[in-house]
Amino acid sequence: MSSAATRTARIDRPTNAFRILVAAASIPMAVLVALWVAGGRVLFGVGGQLTLLLGLTLAPVLFILLLLAGVRTTATAARYRPFAASAGTSAVLAGAWLTALGFGFTVPDFGPAGGSVMSRLLGEAALGVSTALCNPLGIISVGLAIAAVVMAYRDARRTSRLLRGLPEREPED
C-alpha cells in the first residue's frame, strides 16, 4: 500500500460518545488543565506565591505531557471511523484531567489571600482536608499524564501497523 493510500485509509471500529469526546477535547484540555493548575485559584480570590511557582513548574510539565498525548491521540483517532480515541487512552487521559483539576481545586496558597478553592467554597474547616488531598492528586495527575503519553504513542504504532496490513503487534522471538 502506498503512503498516500495509508494516509487516507481509515479503520472501522465501534465507539461511544465518551471516546469521541476525549479525542476531540484532548488538545484544548491540555491548555485548560495547565491554566487551572497554575492559576485557577485566582478566579476564587485565592492567590499568592504558589500561583507563580506552579506556573513555572507543574503547569508546564502537565501542559507538555498532556499536549503530547493529546496531539497523538487526536491524530490516531482521525485514522478510525468514527473519529474516536481508544478506550484505554480515553480513560487514562480523562483520569489525568480529573486529578489535575482536583489538584487545582485543593492546593492551598499562601499569603493574605491564602487558602484553597475548596476552603473558599466549603469554609476554613475544609483547609486541612484540602491540604491532605492536594499532594496525592498532583502526583497521580503527573503519573497519569505520563501513562497517557505512552499509551497514545502505542496506539499510534498499533494503528500504523494495522493500516499497513501488518498484525497489531510485532511477533516475539
Sequence and secondary structure as in RCSB ss.txt:
>XXXX:A:sequence
MSSAATRTARIDRPTNAFRILVAAASIPMAVLVALWVAGGRVLFGVGGQLTLLLGLTLAPVLFILLLLAGVRTTA
TAARYRPFAASAGTSAVLAGAWLTALGFGFTVPDFGPAGGSVMSRLLGEAALGVSTALCNPLGIISVGLAIAAVV
MAYRDARRTSRLLRGLPEREPED
>XXXX:A:secstr
  HHHHHH  EE    HHHHHHHHHHHHHHHHHHHHHHHGGGGGT  SHHHHHHHHTHHHHHHHHHHHHHHHHHH
HHTTEES    HHHHHHHHHHHHHHHHHHHH  B STT B HHHHHH GGGHHHHHHHHHHHHHHHHHHHHHHHH
HHHHHHHHHHHHHTT  SS    
